[in-house]
């Protein structure tokens, strides 16, 4: 069986979407972040539950996350890989989040992010998001100080 040829995605469009989401997070712009997700997004996040469905679960997570930081939340990405065909694409990268918690603690961690996108109405929306932290296999504890 031969796989049909398809048009490669414009990787710059996906990268622009990633950067726009980072800017919205920096500004704690809830709607600006939510605008990057499809209504029925499936999310595998760091916090429970194991699986969340729907943009409203993303909204609740954002509200809690934003409330736990003083000021801006800084993010950057490294090792970004983007690929896709037609109206489907995916990306994976390492993401760094830095800021100050409401308790005054300096937060700085790298984690892994994989997203799947669908071009809906001319806009690339996240349909699946998977975020994970590396763990120490002997202790079962998350390793927060790894860097790319």
Backbone as CSV, one residue per row, in Angstrom:
resi,resn,N_x,N_y,N_z,CA_x,CA_y,CA_z,C_x,C_y,C_z
1,UNK,0.842,-1.172,0.000,0.000,0.000,0.000,0.892,1.241,0.000
2,UNK,0.632,2.136,-0.887,1.410,3.359,-0.991,0.718,4.477,-0.215
3,UNK,1.504,5.178,0.588,0.958,6.304,1.339,0.842,7.495,0.399
4,UNK,-0.307,8.125,0.424,-0.550,9.274,-0.449,0.347,10.444,-0.073
5,UNK,0.786,11.147,-1.088,1.567,12.356,-0.867,0.656,13.433,-0.290
6,UNK,1.204,14.278,0.551,0.421,15.384,1.068,1.314,16.607,1.209
7,UNK,0.704,17.712,1.371,1.429,18.964,1.501,2.016,19.072,2.901
8,UNK,3.315,19.349,2.961,3.974,19.534,4.255,3.429,20.785,4.942
9,UNK,3.362,20.748,6.245,2.878,21.906,6.998,3.939,23.002,6.994
10,UNK,3.491,24.229,7.177,4.396,25.357,7.326,4.847,25.369,8.779
11,UNK,6.058,24.900,9.022,6.569,24.771,10.390,6.626,26.121,11.094
12,UNK,6.806,27.185,10.329,6.854,28.519,10.930,5.505,28.904,11.543
13,UNK,4.408,28.420,10.973,3.084,28.690,11.549,2.940,28.026,12.909
14,UNK,3.412,26.802,13.026,3.345,26.086,14.308,4.265,26.772,15.319
15,UNK,5.470,27.138,14.901,6.402,27.822,15.793,5.824,29.155,16.261
16,UNK,5.162,29.871,15.375,4.518,31.137,15.758,3.430,30.887,16.801
17,UNK,2.700,29.793,16.657,1.665,29.441,17.628,2.287,29.119,18.986
18,UNK,3.388,28.372,18.992,4.090,28.053,20.238,4.533,29.343,20.919
19,UNK,5.131,30.250,20.151,5.616,31.509,20.719,4.472,32.401,21.204
20,UNK,3.356,32.388,20.499,2.190,33.163,20.921,1.635,32.645,22.247
21,UNK,1.620,31.333,22.397,1.159,30.732,23.651,2.108,31.085,24.796
22,UNK,3.416,31.066,24.542,4.400,31.454,25.557,4.173,32.899,25.990
23,UNK,3.894,33.780,25.051,3.645,35.185,25.369,2.377,35.327,26.220
24,UNK,1.340,34.581,25.879,0.091,34.634,26.648,0.316,34.117,28.073
25,UNK,1.145,33.088,28.230,1.467,32.581,29.563,2.235,33.640,30.344
26,UNK,3.205,34.280,29.716,3.983,35.341,30.359,3.061,36.431,30.903
27,UNK,2.055,36.780,30.119,1.109,37.836,30.501,-0.007,37.329,31.412
28,UNK,-0.014,36.022,31.677,-1.123,35.378,32.406,-2.459,35.715,31.745
29,UNK,-2.463,35.660,30.431,-3.641,35.935,29.611,-4.367,34.614,29.369
30,UNK,-5.302,34.321,30.241,-6.009,33.045,30.200,-6.629,32.776,28.825
31,UNK,-7.384,33.728,28.306,-8.051,33.510,27.019,-7.031,33.390,25.893
32,UNK,-5.936,34.148,25.995,-4.880,34.054,24.996,-4.268,32.668,24.923
33,UNK,-4.154,31.997,26.059,-3.657,30.625,26.087,-4.730,29.682,25.553
34,UNK,-5.952,29.837,26.033,-7.038,28.941,25.630,-7.304,28.981,24.134
35,UNK,-7.038,30.108,23.502,-7.251,30.239,22.060,-6.384,29.293,21.245
36,UNK,-5.410,28.643,21.873,-4.524,27.720,21.169,-5.012,26.272,21.230
37,UNK,-6.121,26.030,21.909,-6.619,24.666,22.101,-7.934,24.424,21.367
38,UNK,-8.075,23.211,20.841,-9.345,22.767,20.273,-10.322,22.526,21.425
39,UNK,-11.610,22.695,21.187,-12.598,22.522,22.265,-12.532,21.152,22.949
40,UNK,-12.211,20.100,22.200,-12.205,18.738,22.760,-10.783,18.224,23.012
41,UNK,-9.847,19.120,23.315,-8.458,18.750,23.557,-8.352,17.659,24.624
42,UNK,-7.426,16.737,24.402,-7.099,15.713,25.396,-5.737,16.088,25.964
43,UNK,-5.645,16.128,27.291,-4.421,16.576,27.949,-3.921,15.530,28.928
44,UNK,-2.631,15.218,28.818,-1.916,14.398,29.794,-0.941,15.362,30.460
45,UNK,-1.288,15.857,31.630,-0.540,16.923,32.276,0.272,16.382,33.448
46,UNK,1.046,17.277,34.064,1.847,16.894,35.228,0.973,16.569,36.428
47,UNK,-0.071,17.339,36.622,-0.967,17.157,37.772,-2.098,16.194,37.420
48,UNK,-2.677,15.539,38.419,-3.815,14.657,38.168,-4.979,15.420,37.552
49,UNK,-5.859,14.727,36.874,-5.948,13.274,36.683,-4.991,12.797,35.592
50,UNK,-5.020,11.510,35.317,-4.163,10.957,34.280,-4.510,11.507,32.902
51,UNK,-5.791,11.783,32.689,-6.280,12.227,31.383,-7.378,13.250,31.601
52,UNK,-7.263,14.383,30.911,-8.307,15.413,30.961,-8.818,15.645,29.555
53,UNK,-10.103,15.933,29.444,-10.713,16.178,28.136,-11.461,17.503,28.164
54,UNK,-11.225,18.301,27.139,-11.973,19.543,26.972,-11.202,20.772,27.411
55,UNK,-11.485,21.865,26.730,-10.785,23.118,27.001,-11.121,23.665,28.388
56,UNK,-12.273,23.305,28.950,-12.610,23.778,30.295,-11.668,23.215,31.351
57,UNK,-11.145,22.014,31.140,-10.171,21.471,32.088,-8.850,22.243,31.980
58,UNK,-8.497,22.657,30.766,-7.303,23.491,30.577,-7.514,24.826,31.297
59,UNK,-8.705,25.378,31.176,-9.026,26.663,31.807,-8.875,26.580,33.328
60,UNK,-9.410,25.536,33.935,-9.303,25.371,35.391,-7.853,25.222,35.819
61,UNK,-7.077,24.467,35.053,-5.664,24.277,35.363,-4.912,25.606,35.267
62,UNK,-5.202,26.386,34.219,-4.552,27.686,34.052,-4.862,28.622,35.215
63,UNK,-6.120,28.673,35.626,-6.504,29.560,36.717,-5.724,29.226,37.982
64,UNK,-5.601,27.950,38.283,-4.856,27.520,39.463,-3.368,27.822,39.305
65,UNK,-2.819,27.519,38.134,-1.399,27.729,37.878,-1.048,29.215,37.966
66,UNK,-1.807,30.053,37.285,-1.551,31.496,37.302,-1.657,32.068,38.719
67,UNK,-2.611,31.570,39.491,-2.812,32.074,40.856,-1.649,31.738,41.780
68,UNK,-0.863,30.740,41.421,0.253,30.320,42.265,1.572,31.016,41.942
69,UNK,1.541,31.963,41.002,2.744,32.716,40.646,2.538,34.198,40.886
70,UNK,3.569,34.839,41.454,3.611,36.305,41.536,4.108,36.799,40.182
71,UNK,3.529,37.826,39.674,4.070,38.422,38.451,4.039,37.488,37.257
72,UNK,5.003,37.728,36.367,5.052,37.007,35.102,5.538,35.574,35.265
73,UNK,5.130,34.732,34.325,5.639,33.370,34.217,6.455,33.328,32.933
74,UNK,7.752,33.131,33.092,8.654,33.093,31.937,8.764,31.673,31.411
75,UNK,8.705,31.548,30.093,8.913,30.251,29.467,9.861,30.402,28.294
76,UNK,10.552,29.323,28.012,11.364,29.221,26.808,11.325,27.776,26.359
77,UNK,11.625,27.552,25.088,11.653,26.197,24.560,13.019,25.921,23.942
78,UNK,13.393,24.650,23.940,14.637,24.212,23.323,14.369,22.922,22.560
79,UNK,15.225,22.659,21.601,15.149,21.413,20.823,13.762,21.200,20.218
80,UNK,13.196,22.251,19.664,11.858,22.175,19.073,11.921,21.396,17.760
81,UNK,11.071,20.404,17.651,10.921,19.630,16.414,9.459,19.724,15.999
82,UNK,9.219,20.037,14.734,7.866,20.199,14.208,7.776,19.422,12.908
83,UNK,6.682,18.696,12.724,6.458,17.988,11.468,4.959,17.835,11.274
84,UNK,4.574,17.566,10.070,3.167,17.351,9.805,2.888,17.305,8.319
85,UNK,1.648,17.003,8.023,1.234,16.822,6.645,-0.242,17.190,6.543
86,UNK,-0.581,18.007,5.557,-1.977,18.398,5.392,-2.437,19.279,6.530
87,UNK,-3.533,18.867,7.183,-4.066,19.676,8.283,-3.727,19.112,9.657
88,UNK,-2.730,18.194,9.706,-2.295,17.615,10.976,-0.803,17.859,11.177
89,UNK,-0.421,18.159,12.416,0.984,18.403,12.734,1.253,18.001,14.173
90,UNK,2.524,17.874,14.485,2.919,17.601,15.867,4.213,18.328,16.152
91,UNK,4.440,18.578,17.435,5.695,19.185,17.873,6.113,18.534,19.184
92,UNK,7.404,18.540,19.416,7.906,18.171,20.736,9.095,19.056,21.037
93,UNK,9.260,19.341,22.312,10.337,20.232,22.729,10.576,20.072,24.221
94,UNK,11.637,20.701,24.663,11.887,20.861,26.088,11.415,22.259,26.443
95,UNK,10.713,22.380,27.544,10.145,23.667,27.951,10.657,24.030,29.335
96,UNK,11.054,25.273,29.481,11.504,25.788,30.771,10.477,26.783,31.283
97,UNK,10.108,26.658,32.542,9.212,27.604,33.196,9.929,28.175,34.411
98,UNK,9.934,29.514,34.489,10.592,30.224,35.590,9.656,31.298,36.114
99,UNK,9.703,31.491,37.415,8.940,32.561,38.036,9.070,32.477,39.542
100,UNK,8.299,33.321,40.211,8.310,33.358,41.670,6.930,32.946,42.166
101,UNK,6.901,31.951,43.051,5.628,31.478,43.591,5.042,32.520,44.545
102,UNK,3.776,32.352,44.873,3.142,33.277,45.813,3.766,33.161,47.208
103,UNK,4.510,32.075,47.463,5.230,31.907,48.722,6.635,32.508,48.644
104,UNK,6.963,33.115,47.502,8.258,33.751,47.343,9.375,32.822,46.886
105,UNK,9.049,31.601,46.522,10.054,30.635,46.068,10.364,30.851,44.590
106,UNK,11.657,30.801,44.265,12.077,30.845,42.867,11.765,29.496,42.228
107,UNK,10.974,29.516,41.180,10.614,28.288,40.465,11.398,28.277,39.157
108,UNK,12.027,27.149,38.833,12.793,27.036,37.594,12.884,25.556,37.256
109,UNK,12.192,25.132,36.206,12.214,23.720,35.857,12.083,23.527,34.352
110,UNK,12.720,22.478,33.880,12.586,22.030,32.501,11.723,20.774,32.487
111,UNK,10.899,20.630,31.471,10.090,19.433,31.301,9.878,19.185,29.814
112,UNK,9.259,18.075,29.496,9.046,17.672,28.104,7.617,17.977,27.694
113,UNK,7.450,18.441,26.461,6.111,18.750,25.951,5.960,18.207,24.533
114,UNK,4.868,17.506,24.310,4.518,17.004,22.981,3.099,17.456,22.686
115,UNK,2.907,18.082,21.532,1.583,18.557,21.135,1.217,18.045,19.752
116,UNK,-0.053,17.753,19.583,-0.606,17.428,18.276,-1.581,18.539,17.919
117,UNK,-1.553,18.940,16.661,-2.345,20.066,16.180,-3.221,19.643,15.010
118,UNK,-4.316,20.362,14.866,-5.156,20.241,13.681,-5.442,21.655,13.203
119,UNK,-5.335,21.834,11.897,-5.649,23.137,11.316,-7.161,23.212,11.172
120,UNK,-7.776,24.047,11.996,-9.235,24.205,12.024,-9.540,25.651,11.667
121,UNK,-10.186,25.844,10.543,-10.536,27.203,10.121,-9.328,28.088,9.877
122,UNK,-8.215,27.490,9.443,-7.015,28.261,9.158,-6.128,28.527,10.363
123,UNK,-6.458,27.933,11.512,-5.662,28.138,12.717,-5.240,26.783,13.282
124,UNK,-3.961,26.680,13.639,-3.453,25.448,14.230,-3.843,25.387,15.705
125,UNK,-4.690,24.412,16.046,-5.160,24.244,17.421,-4.630,22.944,18.004
126,UNK,-4.287,22.980,19.284,-3.781,21.797,19.972,-4.962,20.860,20.253
127,UNK,-4.850,19.633,19.756,-5.885,18.622,19.990,-5.451,17.615,21.051
128,UNK,-4.139,17.517,21.262,-3.603,16.628,22.298,-2.320,17.253,22.827
129,UNK,-2.215,17.285,24.151,-1.019,17.826,24.801,-0.540,16.825,25.837
130,UNK,0.759,16.559,25.816,1.348,15.635,26.784,2.562,16.324,27.408
131,UNK,2.507,16.526,28.706,3.581,17.153,29.466,4.127,16.110,30.436
132,UNK,5.459,16.016,30.537,6.017,15.045,31.487,7.321,15.554,32.078
133,UNK,7.595,15.106,33.277,8.843,15.370,33.976,9.639,14.078,34.050
134,UNK,10.959,14.173,33.983,11.759,12.986,34.227,11.718,12.632,35.720
135,UNK,11.809,11.346,36.021,11.823,10.920,37.422,13.066,10.081,37.697
136,UNK,13.465,10.076,38.940,14.540,9.211,39.404,13.912,7.830,39.593
137,UNK,14.365,6.874,38.834,13.751,5.541,38.858,13.959,4.821,40.195
138,UNK,14.959,5.196,40.952,15.192,4.542,42.245,14.303,5.107,43.341
139,UNK,14.086,6.437,43.324,13.299,7.061,44.393,11.862,7.352,43.987
140,UNK,11.599,7.397,42.684,10.266,7.747,42.206,9.982,9.238,42.267
141,UNK,10.997,10.042,42.596,10.811,11.488,42.723,11.152,12.205,41.420
142,UNK,10.425,13.301,41.185,10.671,14.116,40.002,12.032,14.782,40.107
143,UNK,12.722,14.847,38.984,14.027,15.506,38.921,13.794,16.898,38.323
144,UNK,13.966,17.920,39.145,13.673,19.294,38.717,14.886,20.024,38.156
145,UNK,16.095,19.534,38.396,17.266,20.327,38.026,17.959,19.896,36.738
146,UNK,17.328,19.039,35.940,17.914,18.678,34.656,17.802,19.845,33.680
147,UNK,18.792,19.992,32.821,18.788,21.037,31.817,19.229,20.435,30.492
148,UNK,18.766,21.043,29.385,19.189,20.512,28.076,20.678,20.757,27.823
